[in-house]
Amino acid sequence: MSDRLLTQALCWRVERRDGVMVALTDHDRDLAVDGVSYRAAPGVTPSAVVRAEGLDADTMEVTGALGEGAFRRADLIAGRWDGARVAMLAVDWSDPARGVVPLGEGRIGAVELGADGFTAELRGVQAMLERPVSEATSAACRATLGDARCRVAMAGRRRFARVVAWEGERVTLDRTEPVADAYGEGVLRWFGGANAGLASAVERSDGAVLTLRAPPAFAVAAGTLVAVVEGCDRRLATCAGRFGNVANFRGEPHLPGIDLLTRYPGA
């Protein structure tokens, strides 16, 4: 047993939502485990894994140094690592094929940046139990355009375009919108340039000009390839007039609310 303890190494695999995967280990040399090469990362230090016996969420933290390696300050600020899936395991570094012990998996939660390092919180799958189990009523639709509840076909509502000009939150494309404010409340996904892999929320659109809710994380060069996805303002009138999808509207616009007595003068 003592030999196993002396030759134990911790490995963790991080998979970003844009498909990028990083595999690291606290050992002093790279390890190959189940066909995956785990790179030695002496500057990344995990805390103890807190495992709960009940339904409380498993948590741990990872502290690391910022640099030009796997975790760069600009990428953390841009949100490239937000919600990334993390799987942890322990191996015998003297013979990685002899035995692999899974320690758990989860997703990256809060990230704190310091002067020359970062601390990332890892939340286990039990954290999903903290979400509300039922929805609150609302006048606006609670579905997302094109999801399983909305059921609007999105195949013809995603279009590729190239950036003609960029200034702050305003992005001008080389093609115009199909209908007025078609991309308002939609998404612009970056397929090229420094922002590749990121997505920006669109506040409104007017012809070929899109106004984003926040400026892109990195500078945008003319000719950058993007994909724009139509949006919806979640109002019943829009659902009926533009999409013809009232049967799947997930809101209660006619349900009286707490402001019922103050809606009309003299009430």
Disulfide bonds with the S-S distance in Angstrom:
none
